[in-house]
Amino acid sequence: MIEVKELSKRYGGTSAVDGLSFSVGPGRVTGFLGPNGAGKTTTMRVLLGLDAPTSGEALVDGLRYARIRRPMLRVGALLDAGALHGGRSAFDHLLCLARTNGIGARRVAEVLEQVGLAGVARKRAGGFSLGMKQRLGIAAALLGDPGVLLFDEPVNGLDPDGVRWIRELMRSLAAEGRTVLLSSHLMSEMELTADRLVVIGRGRLICDTTVRDLAARFDRGVLVRSPRAAELAEVLTGAGAAVAPDPSGGLAVTGVDVSVIGDLAARHALPIHEATPRSASLEEAYMELTAGSVEHRAHGSAR
């Protein structure tokens, strides 16, 4: 369980996190979203004891990270895949981490196998590609078989097969009853991976919701096509729907759902060739939610 309670963090005169509160429960993948500079990484750093809060608190299983004995057995994290000793082999890098928490060499071999790096376990990590370093960082997060996991942009540098592997890994970890907090800018992956979303902007909570509820919040109505569109529009308007021409050539209908549209069309013997519910994609919903929180926005096109 992750709990962030009225968390604030200032660096000099800059507020990175401002009175942020949310919780992340076990058994699901929670997506952590926000524009660059929103405070996501700072929040994770405070959770992991790497930064001290200005006020408020961030807890893992009810404890501050600094108070957890052998923390790798309780929480695993990937914040920066490049944070490793390049002169050490992948195996030795993990073994050094493991020994600080009483974890044996057998577990090191197991996680290297799990992330697909067993074949390069004795090679120096400094020569790894970004994708391989990401896998090594994930192996480090899994070392203690923890119940709480935090990942910051874990798919950076991975090829499509690796991205799919990460997606399946996140969901399998949650299915085992673990608490998984996943930060990413890839909305398409978040849509496929996350069950719940925590969205922040300028260090403050914007929303804490499920992916399904967020999609419903940005409902775009129903696209309807009929060879007798004008008559259908009149019937739907009479039933209280809002009807407008759609750029694609059909009718954009809001205020009634597909079943009502079908019943009304059948009752008046009006043929329908298409009736498709539409909602914003996660990316579109995210852009609308965070429109006022983006610090750096480009205008126009590059030439």
Long-range contacts (C-beta under 8 A, 24 or more apart in sequence): 1-25, 1-26, 1-60, 1-61, 1-62, 1-148, 1-179, 2-47, 2-58, 2-59, 2-60, 2-148, 2-150, 2-179, 2-181, 3-57, 3-58, 3-59, 3-62, 4-43, 4-47, 4-56, 4-57, 4-58, 4-59, 5-56, 5-57, 5-58, 5-59, 6-55, 6-56, 6-57, 7-43, 7-46, 7-53, 7-55, 7-56, 7-57, 7-58, 8-53, 8-54, 8-55, 8-56, 8-203, 9-39, 9-42, 9-43, 9-46, 9-51, 9-53, 9-54, 9-203, 10-54, 15-202, 15-203, 16-42, 16-203, 17-42, 17-43, 17-46, 17-53, 17-203, 18-202, 18-203, 18-204, 19-56, 19-203, 19-204, 20-56, 20-200, 20-203, 20-204, 20-205, 21-56, 21-205, 22-198, 22-205, 22-208, 24-179, 24-180, 24-181, 24-196, 24-198, 25-179, 26-147, 26-174, 26-177, 26-178, 26-179, 27-174, 27-175, 27-177, 27-178, 27-179, 28-174, 28-180, 28-195, 28-196, 29-170, 29-171, 29-173, 29-174, 29-180, 29-182, 29-193, 29-194, 29-195, 29-196, 30-179, 30-180, 30-181, 30-182, 30-194, 30-195, 30-196, 30-197, 30-198, 31-182, 31-183, 31-184, 31-190, 31-193, 31-194, 31-196, 31-197, 31-198, 31-211, 32-181, 32-182, 32-183, 32-198, 32-200, 33-183, 33-184, 33-190, 33-197, 33-198, 33-199, 33-200, 33-286, 33-290, 34-199, 34-200, 34-201, 34-206, 34-290, 34-293, 35-201, 35-290, 35-293, 35-294, 35-295, 36-295, 36-296, 37-202, 37-295, 37-296, 38-200, 38-201, 38-202, 38-203, 38-290, 38-293, 39-200, 39-202, 39-203, 40-152, 40-183, 40-200, 41-79, 41-152, 41-183, 42-203, 43-200, 44-77, 44-79, 44-150, 44-152, 44-181, 44-183, 45-79, 47-150, 48-75, 48-77, 48-79, 48-150, 50-79, 60-148, 61-147, 61-148, 70-101, 70-102, 70-144, 71-101, 71-144, 72-97, 72-98, 72-100, 72-101, 72-103, 72-143, 72-144, 72-146, 73-101, 73-102, 73-103, 73-144, 73-145, 73-146, 74-144, 74-146, 74-147, 74-148, 75-146, 75-147, 75-148, 75-149, 75-150, 76-140, 76-141, 76-142, 76-143, 76-144, 76-146, 76-148, 76-149, 76-150, 77-141, 77-149, 77-150, 77-151, 77-152, 78-134, 78-137, 78-138, 78-140, 78-141, 78-150, 78-151, 78-152, 78-154, 79-150, 79-152, 80-137, 80-152, 81-130, 81-133, 81-134, 81-136, 81-137, 81-156, 81-157, 82-133, 83-137, 84-125, 84-126, 84-133, 84-136, 84-137, 85-125, 85-126, 86-124, 86-125, 86-126, 86-127, 87-124, 87-126, 88-124, 88-125, 89-121, 89-122, 89-123, 89-124, 89-125, 90-117, 90-120, 90-121, 90-122, 90-123, 90-125, 90-128, 90-136, 90-139, 91-121, 91-122, 93-125, 93-136, 93-140, 94-136, 94-139, 94-140, 94-143, 97-140, 97-143, 98-143, 101-143, 101-144, 103-143, 103-144, 107-143, 107-145, 108-143, 111-139, 111-140, 111-142, 111-143, 112-139, 114-139, 114-142, 115-139, 115-142, 116-165, 129-157, 130-156, 130-157, 131-157, 131-158, 131-159, 131-162, 133-157, 134-158, 134-162, 135-162, 138-166, 138-169, 146-178, 147-177, 147-178, 147-179, 148-178, 148-179, 148-181, 149-173, 149-178, 149-179, 149-180, 149-181, 150-181, 150-183, 151-180, 151-181, 151-182, 151-183, 152-183, 153-183, 153-184, 153-185, 154-182, 154-184, 155-184, 155-186, 155-189, 163-189, 167-192, 167-193, 187-281, 187-282, 187-283, 187-286, 188-282, 188-283, 190-282, 191-281, 191-282, 191-283, 199-286, 199-289, 199-290, 201-289, 201-290, 201-292, 201-293, 201-294, 202-293, 202-295, 206-289, 206-290, 206-293, 207-289, 211-282, 214-282, 214-285, 215-279, 215-280, 215-282, 215-285, 216-279, 217-285, 218-279, 218-280, 218-284, 218-285, 218-288, 219-254, 219-277, 219-278, 219-279, 219-280, 220-252, 220-254, 220-278, 220-279, 220-280, 221-252, 221-253, 221-254, 221-255, 221-277, 221-278, 222-252, 222-253, 222-254, 222-256, 222-257, 222-258, 222-261, 222-275, 222-276, 222-277, 222-278, 223-248, 223-250, 223-251, 223-252, 223-253, 223-274, 223-275, 223-276, 223-278, 224-250, 224-251, 224-253, 224-261, 224-272, 224-274, 224-275, 224-276, 225-249, 225-250, 225-251, 225-272, 225-273, 225-274, 225-275, 226-250, 226-251, 226-265, 226-270, 226-271, 226-272, 226-273, 227-271, 227-273, 228-270, 228-271, 231-268, 231-270, 232-265, 232-268, 232-270, 232-272, 235-264, 235-265, 235-268, 235-270, 236-261, 236-264, 239-264, 250-274
